Amino acid sequence: MKIKAIITGTTGMVGKSVLLECLEHANVESILVINRTSLGMTHPKLKEVIHSNFYDLSPVKEELKGYNACFFCMGVSVVGLNEEQYSKITFDITRHFADVLHELNPDMVFNYVSGTGTDSTEKGRSMWARVKGKTENYILNKGFKDAYMFRPGAIIPEKGIKSKTGWYNFFYIISTPIFPLLKKMKNITTTSKLGQAMINSILFGYPKKHLENIDINALAMKTNKHV
């Protein structure tokens, strides 16, 4: 099976990790990334579209046709935002993106990155978890060929990837000596495994729709030489 993937959020740690794994994977045929600012990367598989307003995709709509996978890795920190602001950025943008892609590519598999602790009931005390849960539920009920909600917790960066959040990078620096030990823990994943799991969800599927780190690690290890 050949994968033609759209990836968002590739200027961030998670999106960049997914992009790097897709560039290296033999089953990924082409990649479209949509960013507000350029990645500054070139690759035979890669096409980049610069677009600033994710609330209106009409100027780039034609570019989105003909893909069978979406890895939606955009996201913002909840720090300093109230529920209305966070929902507008998190839910509204994702909903619009999913609506447009479903119209153009209904047989697509749509993967969304939320986070561990996301609240599927949409009724919990944690504001960010409710909004993420609402976003997940919208995608799962949209009618795509399939959809998976990735809920990573602790992620160890690999291949030179860095977080855009300063204190994350500080933590990663001081934790480097114990990375080999941390990588052996089932409830911790890596940026490479996250990207591999995204790809494998398209190639093999997975019995769960909500994937925590232990599921991400398990899915990343799946292989099939006949794919």
N, C-alpha and C positions, 0 to 999 in steps of 0.2 A: 504493500500500500504506500502511495506517495502522499505526503502531507504538504498542503499549501496553507501556511499559517499567517494569521495577523497577530501581531504582538503589540500591546500597549505598555507604557511604563518602562521602556528599555533604558531610560536614563537613571533609573533606580536600581538598587541591588538585586531585587527579585527578577525584575524584567530583564536586566542585563544577563543574569545567570541563565534564564530561559533562552534568550537569544543566542548565547555562546554555545549552548548544547544543541540548539537547532542548526546552527551553522556547521557543526561537526558531524551531525547525524546523517547517515546515508539515505534514510527514508524521508527526510525533509527536503522537498524539491525547491520550494520558494518561500520567501519570508517578506511580508510587508510590515514595516514598523511605522507607527504614526506618533510623532512627537511634537512638542511645542518648540524644542530646540534640537539642533542636529547632533547626532551621535558622533559624527566625524569618522565614520567607519565605511569601508567599501568591501564588498564581497560579491562574487558572481550570483549567489542566491538572494542577495539582500536588495530590497528597494525601500527607500525612506521617503515618507511624505511628511512635510512640515505643516502643521495645522494648529492654530492657536485656540480656536473656539470649539470645544468638545460638546457644547450644548447645541451646536448646529453643524451637522456633518454633510449638509447638502453640497458644499463646494468640492468635497472629496468623495462623494458617494460612488461615482463610477469606478474609482480606484479599489473599492471594497468588494467588487464582484469576483466570483470564481474561486473562493477559498473554502476549505473544508474544516478549518480549525481556527479558533480564536483563543489566545492566551492573554486574558485581561489582567494585567499586573499593576495597573495604576492604583495609586492610593496616597492619602495624606494622613499626617498625624492629627489626632483629635485635640491635641494640646492647644488651648486658646480659642477653641471653636464651641459655639453653642449647638444645640441639636438641629436647629434650622440650617445653620451654616454648614455643619458637617453632612447633613442629609443632602443638601443641594449639591455638594461636591462629590459625595460618595454614591448616593442612590440615584440622583437625577441624571448624572453623566452616564453611569453604567446602564441605566434603563434606556436612555436614548441610543446608546451604542448598540445594545442588544436588540432594540426594536429595528434599527436600520439593518443590522446584519441578518436578522431573521427574515426580513423582507427580501433581502438579496440572496441569502444562502441558507434556506431553511434546513438543509441536510448537514449543516455544520455542527461540530462539537464545540461547545463554549465552556471554557475553563475560567473560573473566577478565583482570584486570590483574596481571601479575607484574613482570617487569623484565628489562632486557638482561643477559645472562649466566646466565639460568635454565638449569638442567641437566636436560634431558629424559631422560638416562640414569639419573638418581637415584643415580649412583655416584661423582660427582666429589668433590674435596676441600673445596669450599665448602659449608658446612652450609646456609646460606639458599638457595643455588641448588638443592640436592638437594630440599629441602622444597617449594620453589616448583615444581620439575619434577614432583614426585609429585602436587602439587595440580593442575597442568595436565593431567597424564596421566589423572587420575581424571575430570575434567570431559570431556575428549575422548572417553573410553571409556564415558561414562554413557549415551549413547543419545539425546541431544537432537537435534532437527531439524538443528542445526548448532552449532558452537562455535568461538570464536576466542580465542587467547591473545595478549594485547597485552603487548609487552615494551619499553616506552619506556625510553630512556636519558635524555639531556639534554632537559629540557622548559623552554621559555620561557613564563612566565606572562603571560596577557593578561586584559583586561576586569576588572582590579582583583583578580584571584585571587592569594592568597598561600599559601605553604606553611606547615604547622603546625610545621615544623622550623626553628628559629631561624637556624642557620648557612646553610641554603638561602636564606632571605630576604636575609641579608647578602650572599651571593654574587650574588643577583639584583640587588640595589641597586647594587653596584659594577660590574656588567656591563651595566647599562642603556644606556650610551652605544653599545655595540657590538651591541645587540639586532638592529638592521636587517641587519647583516652576518651575524650568527649564523643569522637566519631563512632566509637563502639557502642554507644548508648542508643537504645531503640527510640527513645523519646527526643532525640536530637537529630537534626538532618543537616545536610550541606547544600550549598547553592547548586552544586553539580547534580546531586540527587533530585533536587526539586525540579530542575530542568529536564532531567531524564524521565522523571515521573510524569511530567506534563506530556511529553512525547508519547510515552507508553500508554497513557490513558486513551490516546487516539488509536494506537496500534492494537491494543489488547482489551481495552475497557477495564472496569474495576467494579466489584460488587457493591461498594459503598459510594454514595454521592457526596459525602462529607469526609474529606481526607485529612486526618491529623498527621503529625510527624511519623508515627509508626506505620501508617498506611502509605505515606509518601515514600518512605524507605523501602517498603515491600514492593511497591509498584515500580520503583526505580530499578529493581533487580530483575524484573521480568525480561526474558529474552526469547526470541523465536527466530531461528535462522531462516525460516521459510517466509517471514514477513516481506 
